Amino acid sequence: MGIDPLLLCNSYPFPFIRGVAEQLPFAGDSFDVVTAVESIDHFADPARSVQEMTRCLAPGGVLFVFAVDGSAHGPAYSRRQARYSVSEDEVHMRDYSVEDLTRLLEGRFEKLDVDKEDGYVAAWGWKKIRSR
């Protein structure tokens, strides 16, 4: 299941609905895996979005967040940008560092791994903490 505020593509290989990450239209504890791949840097309210993604994640589930590394505006970033016809400035709201994603996700999972490589930052959260 996917969510997109614009639904510009109609050829997704799985069901997609119109919506925003800050207000997910799913019941709590609905998904074993929740991902935000190259999207969190486009969210208007990342903290609220993470709260919603965590709410929808089932106990024992996994959250995966993948974003552009804000400190890597070098060759890797340039290679990535060259692949797109839309200017990054038109849709990109913020960059993320390892520290940024760690702050955004800490305290929500029993185990959190955040790392960076080749212009990206990736975070894995396992087993959400029930208090959120």
C-alpha positions in Angstrom: 0.0 0.0 0.0 1.4 3.4 -0.9 0.4 7.0 -0.3 1.0 10.1 -2.4 -0.5 13.6 -2.2 -0.5 14.1 -5.9 -0.9 10.6 -7.5 0.9 11.7 -10.6 1.9 8.1 -11.5 -0.9 5.6 -12.3 1.4 2.6 -12.9 2.4 1.6 -9.4 2.8 -2.2 -8.9 0.7 -2.0 -5.7 -2.4 -0.1 -4.5 -1.8 3.6 -4.0 -4.1 6.2 -2.5 -4.1 10.0 -2.3 -3.0 11.3 1.1 -0.2 12.9 3.2 2.2 11.5 5.7 1.1 13.9 8.4 -2.4 12.3 8.5 -2.3 8.7 7.4 -5.7 7.2 6.7 -4.9 3.8 8.3 -5.8 2.3 11.6 -3.1 2.0 14.3 -0.9 -1.1 14.3 -1.8 -1.8 10.7 1.5 -2.6 9.0 4.5 -4.8 9.8 6.8 -2.6 7.7 6.5 1.1 7.0 8.9 2.9 4.7 9.6 6.5 3.6 12.1 6.2 0.7 13.3 9.6 -0.5 10.2 11.2 0.7 10.7 12.5 4.3 12.7 15.4 2.9 9.5 16.5 1.1 7.2 16.3 4.2 5.8 19.6 5.5 5.9 18.3 9.1 8.4 15.5 9.5 7.8 15.1 13.3 4.1 14.6 12.8 4.8 12.3 9.8 7.1 10.1 11.9 4.4 10.0 14.7 1.8 8.9 12.1 4.1 6.2 10.6 4.9 4.9 14.0 1.2 4.8 15.0 0.5 2.7 11.9 3.3 0.3 12.6 2.4 -3.0 14.3 4.1 -4.0 17.5 7.4 -5.7 16.5 7.3 -4.0 13.1 10.1 -2.2 11.3 10.3 1.4 10.1 12.8 2.3 7.3 13.6 5.9 6.3 15.9 6.7 3.4 16.8 10.4 2.6 19.3 12.6 1.0 22.4 13.2 3.2 22.4 16.9 3.8 26.2 17.0 4.2 26.8 15.2 0.9 26.2 17.9 -1.6 29.2 16.7 -3.6 29.6 14.3 -6.5 27.1 11.7 -5.2 24.5 14.3 -4.8 25.2 15.8 -8.2 24.9 12.3 -9.8 21.5 11.8 -8.1 20.2 15.2 -9.1 21.2 14.6 -12.8 18.7 11.8 -13.0 15.7 14.0 -12.4 14.0 16.5 -14.8 12.2 18.4 -11.9 14.4 20.8 -10.1 15.0 19.6 -6.5 14.2 23.1 -5.3 10.6 22.7 -6.5 9.8 19.8 -4.2 12.6 19.5 -1.7 12.0 21.0 1.8 15.0 20.0 3.9 18.1 17.8 4.0 18.9 15.2 6.7 22.1 14.2 8.4 22.6 11.1 10.5 22.1 13.3 13.6 18.8 14.8 12.2 17.2 11.4 11.5 18.5 10.1 14.9 16.8 13.0 16.7 13.6 12.5 14.7 13.3 8.8 15.5 15.0 8.3 18.9 12.9 7.1 21.7 10.3 5.5 19.4 12.0 2.1 18.9 13.8 -0.5 21.0 16.6 -0.6 18.4 17.5 2.2 16.0 20.3 2.1 13.4 21.1 5.3 11.4 24.0 5.4 8.9 25.0 7.2 5.7 26.6 6.2 2.4 27.0 7.7 -1.1 24.9 10.7 -0.5 22.1 9.1 1.5 21.1 8.6 5.1 19.2 5.5 6.1 17.5 4.7 9.3 16.0 1.4 10.6 13.8 1.3 13.6 12.8 -2.1 15.1 10.1 -2.8 17.6 8.3 0.4 18.3 7.9 1.5 21.9 4.2 1.3 22.8 4.1 4.6 24.7 3.9 6.6 21.4 
